[in-house]
Each structure stands twice: as C-alpha cells, then as structure tokens.
Amino acid sequence: ANGISNELTGFGSVTFDGTFSILTAAVTSGNSWNLIDISLTKSFGANFAVAGFSCQPDAFTWIMTSGNQIWTFSEVTGNLTLASCAPPIVTPAPVASATPPTAASPDSPLTSCS
C-alpha cells in the first residue's frame, strides 16, 4: 500500500556502505515509500548500491526500469517511488507520394511517462 513499508528510523548517525535489496513486487504505480527516516543523519559510502538499480549522474538517485515501471530511490529523501510509462505511441508520418515512409525523427516524442 502507498506509504506503508519497512523504514530505517532512530536517532543519531548512520552510514550505508553495502547493497540495498528492495523487493518491488505487488505494488501500484504512483506510490511512494519512505525507506530511510529523513531525520537520521545519514551518509552513503563508496560501496553503497541498490541491487538492480543504476546510479544516475547526480550520484544521489538510483533508477530501475521493469517493463513499463520506473522505480526511483533517492539518497537525499530516503524515498522509493514508482511511476508507469505508457506504452510507446507511434504516429506514422503522412505519405504524400508512393515513396516508402521513413522512420520517425529521433527528436519526436514516442513515449509519455507520468
């Protein structure tokens, strides 16, 4: 359920320097879960990782895609969120002649994520 999960809480400081393993089954898109209490003084060591997720260029966000689901874990907030990406929508280019149609421009949006 939205907002209901195990959460690391307490007082003081904690350093995460291993691999988080997050179970991502039986959930609903658009939900968010707080996994680490924001009131903790937390740091993340060089060995921190989230199993199955990729660290993003900002070095604080971890993302995993599974089908049309996009999972995001933030080291800053301690939140895990889930969004769904709509299936690709392909709009064929209008054909003005007997010339075969070309592929859509790489700049044209083919998907929409919420």
FENCOR-V826116 format. One line per field, one symbol per residue. phi: phi as a letter, one per 40 degrees, with the letter a starting at -180 (. if undefined). Layout:
phi->???
This chain:
phi->.dgbacacbibhbabcaabcbbcbcfbbdgcabccbdccccbabccccabdgbbccdcgbbbbbbagccbcbbbcccgcbbbbbbcddbbbcccbcaccccbcccccccbbbbb
